[in-house]
Every structure is written in C-alpha cells, then in structure tokens.
C-alpha cells in the first residue's frame, strides 16, 4: 500500500505545482491585457493560447464583463485557489492514511 500512498502524495504535489503555475500565467495574462500587447509576440500568443480556452468556457457560463473590466480571470483564480486548498490536502491525507 505504500506505493499507492507515495503515488497519491506525488500526484498531490504535481497538482499543486500545476495549479500554481496556471494561476501565475493567468495573472500575467491579466496584467498584459492592461497594455496593448503585440498579438504576434510569441509570449503573448502562448499566454493567450493557454488561457483563452478556459476563459472562454467560464465566460460562456458567467458573463462577467462590466464596463470594460473582465472579471473572468479573478473567478478562475478563485476556483484554482479553492481546488488547491481542497484537492491537494485531501490527496495528501488519503496518502497518509494509506501508508
């Protein structure tokens, strides 16, 4: 059972890192949107390519565009924080009980 416990603990760590990286990508994308970025810049294209599919799905469900301000990244960041504070500790506690 210790193999499954180690796997779950490692999975929790990877999920934590991926969620934090995606949150920072969202923050950088939101900051870049305040200026007029070059749409042909590879960094801007990467940021838009990684974040637009998820932001589009959230915008379809919750239209949060008020007076030129888009609150969709904030909702997505809050969802990431919720997942990080709920899913990661749950997996770690499950791994601890299995070991």
Secondary structure, DSSP 4 states (H G I P E B T S, - for coil): -HHHHHHHHHHHHHHHHHHHHHHHHHHHHHHHHTS---TT-HHHHHHHHHHHHHHHHHHHHS--EETTEE-HHHHHHHHHHHHHHHHHHHHHHHHHHH-
